[in-house]
Structure formats: C-alpha cells, structure tokens
C-alpha cells in the first residue's frame, strides 16, 4: 500500500502545472475599408489597452501568451508579432512598444473573416501550454471572400477555442448583429462595439480586461451578447 502511494505521488509530481492562463491571438483587420490612420489607431489602441494597469496585472499574474497578426482577403494573413509570454510589467510594456511599431502588410483587399479564424487557430500549435485559447478579432466589415465564418466554427469549437470580437461600426449597417450571429463562438464569447475608430482604444481596453481576467469559477459560461 505504501509503495502504491509513493508511485502515485511521483506520478502527480511529474506532471507540470500550467502557469499560462490564456493564449490570446489579437487578429487585426487591415482590409481595404481600413485606411492608414485607422490601422494606426488599432495598433495604438492595442498597445494602450495592454498597458492599462488592470489589464497588465491580469496578464502578468496569468503569465499570458500573446500573438498579433494582420488579416484581410483570401490567403492574406500574417503573424506580425509571434507568441510572446509576459511574466512581468516590463515585458508587457515591451510588447506594447513592439505593437506600436508594427507596419501595415496589405491594403485594398477584401475581408475573409473565416480564413482569419482558421489561420489564427493554426497558430495555437506553436503556443505555450495555456488553460484557455482565445482569438480576438477586430473588424469593420462582414466577410465577403473565402471561407464563411460559420464553416470555420466546428473545428475551432472542437479545439476548445473561444472567438471574441471588437466591431467597429460605420462601414455597413448592423455589423454588431452580424458578428454576433456568425463570428463569435465558444464559452463566454462576446462582442463589444466601437461606434467609430475613435472609440476603438477605450473599447479594446474593456475587451482585453474581460478576456484576460480569470473566470470566477470553472463552470462553463453561456455565450452572452455585450450590449455596449
């Protein structure tokens, strides 16, 4: 009996605990409807959101891993900043500074949200081992090219991935409803709306805080719509 207890103790001791709470893909829309000023607003808004004291504290406590990528039309998705794990406030600030210097890769192409979702999902294969996989899609238009978002959903759900969205209204009507119905998925998935690119930094901070804060329990949360 003592030998069995010893074997069990060694077995559990050999299994490393997951220090990383969340692996987060920040997927930024650079399609033709986004001008250069609006692209810069998105990148600066991301950096500002990460530096928010509440967000940065949650990131550091959770030893979060973050990737930044750009996406537009079919076959046009690219990693701008590879997986970066943040374990200190200095590392969060360094990541934010890198985001502020990211150059735009494309312009004048269509909007392939489904392919952005699939490309983002593939990046988790090289991510640190984390408790949660989350894709954070920002966009100002509905998908008009390539794989439909709903057709990409099954594989992401099977992998346990959550997709949240920050919608920038103004380019087309009822865009928040479109993302709600077609894009977000997974436990606790939500949409936050910015009524213009000027609102983007504030709304991004809100979204990041909601994403990186640890759930209050391990219960599976229902998908809920964010009315903001």
Secondary structure, DSSP 8 states (H G I E B T S, - for coil): -HHHHHHHHHHHHHS----EEEEEEEEEE-STTS-HHHHHHHHHHHHHHHHSHHHHHHHHHTT-EEEEEEE-STT-EEEEEEEEE--SHHHHHHHHHHHHT------S----HHHHHHHHHHHGGGS--EEEEEEEEEESS---SSS-HHHHHHHHHHTTEEEEEEEETTSSTTHHHHHHHHT-BSTT--EEEESSGGGHHHHHHHHHHHHHS--SSSS---------
